[in-house]
Amino acid sequence: MEKVVSLCKRRGFIFAGSDIYGGLSNTWDYGPYGVELKNNLKRAWWQSVVYERNDIYGMDAAILMHPKVWEASGHVENFFDLKSDCKQCKKRFKDADLSDKKKCPECGGELTEARAFNLMFKTHQGPVEDAQNVVYLRPETAQGIFVNFANLLDARHPKLPFGIAQIGKSFRNEITPGNFTFRTREFEQMELEYFVRPEKSEEAYAYWVNERFNWYLRLGLKKENLKQRPHDKTELAHYALACTDVEYNFPFGWSELEGIANRTDFDLKQHAQASGKDLQYFDDQAKERFYPYIIEPSGGVDRSVLAFIVDAYTEEKVKDEIRVVLKLHKTLAPTKVAVLPLLRNRPEIVELAKSIAADLKKNIITVYDDTGAIGKLYRRQDEVGTLYCVTVDVQSLEDKQVTVRDRDTMQQERIGIDQLKQYLLTKLS
Ligand code: ATP
């Protein structure tokens, strides 16, 4: 884990938040490579969940929502953790993490009785800070979908089964954030709410558990590092019929990447009751009116980014040296191609390399780098997962060919400059 954290900082994937002020604990900023990787991951999710299907619609709801949303959803009443403080060292612990509820696990001091803390961030809308203006930063994106259910029915007239997908920030005032970006107070979620006839919910649930699990595999997570963990009945929320977590074998242990739940008709019924609006679905063939059940695959962007980095991090021995290479899937790799002049003091080579890079950039995420000797440039690109390095040398000036090096095999091939873009586009497709 330390190696991954250090690589993330050194190469510009993830920095500590507010670093120059000593940091704000457990906040993280994504640097140039991090933002690309994160965007690629979100795009891959959207591609498989929205674009490749006919039955799912995208949306982007506001983070701030009417406070009644959180009453109806049960978050005001139920979304809390129990925590105890150590009277001696003053540290705070999540009750669920304590094996001995009376004794501090760090200093052995006496613990206070467990108290409930709501995990929602609370603030005020407008200039007056009174109880009437309280709003919460959403602790999940899902509610933005539920409250738009009727809007979507009106706007698009979808037939069951259909889904609504959303990616966005969520906030939870977690008691025990940590493990780098795994658990933070501000994070991004990718959530799908899939509406089905009640009698079809178990089938749809099994489908989505499988589909979401396979999505991680298709994007390259190693099979041995991924598993499904069905919840037992005692773990389930009172309204949920079933839930399965997709877990990843992080260096700190197996932990949740995504949860897939059968939420029944709880959410729509709650919002219908609290808002007084009709949130039933009308089946015009069967002439029936009913509340659909909801299957919810809910994943974390930041956790997935971390899992993909950890999984891709590879150290290989190459001629008595250790090569660090980030073997990210081609869809996720932040940079696809790097163009590198072999001799940076030869203006004709530099010029040719720059013009090749400029042309590739129109279609492929490409960087140009001439700030070091070729060995160093290769190492740098390997560490950030760049798929192909294109080297321009003296011979290129004459034979109009360049050397293309594959990140994973390190094999090199001479390719004509006029064929290069097509060659790379084929490899990347
Ligand atoms: P955990 O048990 O780890 O707290 P959860 O079961 O409360 O997670 P859900 O409410 O199911 O999580 O949220 C769906 C997804 O959102 C999680 O699978 C995770 O990927 C992500 N997520 C939830 N809380 C956090 C957090 N504090 N930091 C980063 N990601 C989070």
Boltz pocket constraint, residues with backbone or C-beta under 6 A from the ligand:
constraints:
  - pocket:
      binder: B
      contacts: [[A, 140], [A, 172], [A, 174], [A, 181], [A, 182], [A, 183], [A, 184], [A, 185], [A, 186], [A, 187], [A, 188], [A, 189], [A, 256], [A, 257], [A, 258], [A, 259], [A, 298], [A, 299], [A, 300], [A, 301], [A, 302], [A, 303]]
      max_distance: 6.0
